[in-house]
Amino acid sequence: MRTYRDLFRTPEFTPLFLTAAMQVAGKTVSGLALGTLVYSATGSPLLSALAMFGPALVQVIGAVTLLSAADRLPPRAALTGLALVFALVTAAQAVPGLSVWAVFALLLGQGLIASLGGGVRYGLLNEILTREGYLLGRSMFNMADGAVQICGYALGGVLVAVLSPRGALLTGAALYLVAAAVARFGLSRRPPRAAGRPSITDTWRDNARLWSAKPRRYVYLAMWVPNGLIVGCESLFVPYAPEQAGLLFACAALGMLAGDIVAGRFVPPLWRERLRVPLCLLLALPYLIFVLRPALPVAVAAIVLASAGYAASLLLQERLMALTPEELSGHALGLHSSGMVTMQGVSAALAGAVAQLTSPATAITVLAAASVAVTLTLAPGLRHPRDAAARESVHA
């Protein structure tokens, strides 16, 4: 499998792709609307950041309790059900007069069940495609994420201005309903990838097996921490530039899209290992210019350049799949997804707290410097693969 055309010729890839794209669109539009709504009501950078990224904070709970279900539920039913729940929660957040604390209660519930989403979706992707085709397929999903976020943030900004944040939230709920319909009628019925009923015991056991090998630990940490800290920087776009926040988010998505196209389609296998660490550094270094509180054009250029570094996650996921047996693919990818978004939520909270005490520009700079330091610390473990040893420890 060498081209994107080959992907769309693969049975079930297209409906899975469209389901994911509609969910990203719903999340993007509703997230911007909710962040704007909470910031207007409270004037708090911390609460605004948590409104957009706070659901990720509880995904760690799902990762240690629910994640065994990623390989033990029928994929079509799971994806359809998740999209329907997201639609219901998003619509409930648009109810007039709903308190800020009720909004956050709904967000936390949504974040808990969302911990299953990545594992189910990307486990099914790994099942639909060959192992050699996974990187190209994941690249296509990442590219769609970037393109949909560009359009979603632009649409969200227009909807917030024309309709109101609550009108934008209802639009997000409708997009989730479309995702549910595509999953239900576009995907075929498949059995679970693993036998048995989901349980907390199974989740803990499989997490321990995946965490047991040092090479995988380095990969997980590299996918979670540098990425999460930079999302913390992005969570401050609303207080940094309230009138241009949609533009800044769209520019971040544009940079991510460009990076994923290059990494997924044009980088040869020999260079993938060499580029993991440089791309993680690229993700953070341009944000250091925010120490100077740059004007909008300079900030836009820095954000686009930095966001190309998100392609590091694509290359690290390929390495994770090389270190993971087939029967744990959904769980492994779910652990990656839950850990990543949990770190994003923690970083958004940290960014908001630092901004509350200093300023948004200072907080962005601090988190970017922390991301650089973490990447340099992890770099030695990412340059010395021990795939065979890691696989042995998983089967042990």
C-alpha positions, 0 to 999 in steps of 0.5 A, a space after each residue: 500500500 503506497 498511495 492515498 488512493 490505495 487507502 480509499 480502495 480498501 473496504 471500510 476505510 472510507 466510512 471509518 475515515 468519515 466517522 473520525 472526520 465528523 467527530 473531529 469537526 464536532 469537537 472543534 466547533 463545540 470546543 471553540 464555542 465552549 471556550 468562548 462561552 466560559 471565558 465570556 462568563 468568567 473572564 478566567 484564562 484557566 477556566 477557558 482552557 479547561 473548557 476546551 481541553 479539560 475533558 482530557 484530564 479524566 481520560 486517565 481514569 478511563 485508561 486504567 478502568 475502561 480501556 480493555 473494552 477497546 479490543 473487547 467491544 464490537 467496533 461498529 457498535 462502540 463507535 456509533 454509541 460514542 458519537 451518540 453520547 457526544 451529541 447528547 452531551 454537546 446539546 445539553 451544554 447549549 441549554 440556556 442558564 446552565 451553570 459553569 459547574 454543570 458544564 464542567 460536570 458534563 465535560 468530565 463525563 464526556 472525557 471519561 467515555 472518550 477514553 475508549 474512542 482512540 483505541 476502538 477507532 485506531 484498533 479498527 484501522 489497524 485491523 482494516 489495513 495491513 501493518 505496512 499500511 498503518 502509517 499511511 492510513 494514520 497519516 491520512 487521519 492526521 491530515 484530515 484532523 488538520 484540514 477539518 480543524 482548519 475548517 472547523 475553527 473557521 466555521 466555529 468562529 463564524 457561528 459564534 459571531 453570527 449565531 452565538 456560542 450556544 448555536 455553535 454548540 448545537 451545530 457541533 452536536 449535529 456533526 456528532 449525529 452525522 458521525 454516528 450515522 456514518 459509523 452505523 450504516 457505513 461500517 460492517 459488523 465485526 466481532 471484538 478483537 479479543 475474547 472475554 468481557 471488559 474488566 478493570 482487572 484486564 485493563 490493569 493487566 494489559 497496561 502493565 504488559 504494555 508498560 513493561 518494556 523500556 523501549 515502549 515506555 520511552 515511546 509513550 512518554 515521547 508521544 504524551 509529554 512534549 505534545 501535551 505541553 504544546 497543546 497547553 500553549 494552544 489552550 491559551 490562544 483565547 486569552 492571548 488574542 481573544 478576537 483572533 483565537 479562531 485564526 490561531 487555532 486554524 493556523 496550528 491545524 494548517 501546520 499539523 496538516 503540512 507536517 503529516 503530509 510530508 511525514 506520511 507520504 514523502 519521508 522514506 523509512 530510513 529517515 523516520 527514526 532519525 526525525 523523531 527527536 528533531 520533530 519533537 523539538 520543532 514542536 516547541 522551539 518556535 513557541 519560545 518567541 512568545 517571550 517577546 509577546 509577538 505581534 499577530 503575523 509573527 505569532 501566526 508564523 511561529 504557530 504554523 512552523 511549530 505545528 508541523 512538529 506534530 508529525 513526530 506522533 505519527 512516526 512514534 505511533 509506527 514504532 509503537 505498532 512495531 513493538 506491539 502484538 496484534 491482539 493488543 493493538 487497540 489497547 496499545 493505541 487507546 493507551 497512547 490516545 488516553 495518555 496523550 489527551 490526559 497530558 494535554 488536559 493537565 498541560 492546559 490546566 497548568 498553562 491556565 494557572 501560570 497565565 493566571 499568575 503571570 500572562 498568557 505569553 509568559 505561560 506559553 514560553 514556560 511550557 514550550 521550554 519544558 517541552 524542549 527539556 523533556 524531549 532532550 531527556 527522552 532522546 537517547 531512549 528513542 534512538 536505540 530501538 530494541 524491538 525484539 526484546 520489547 515484543 518478548 516482554 509483551 508475550 511474557 
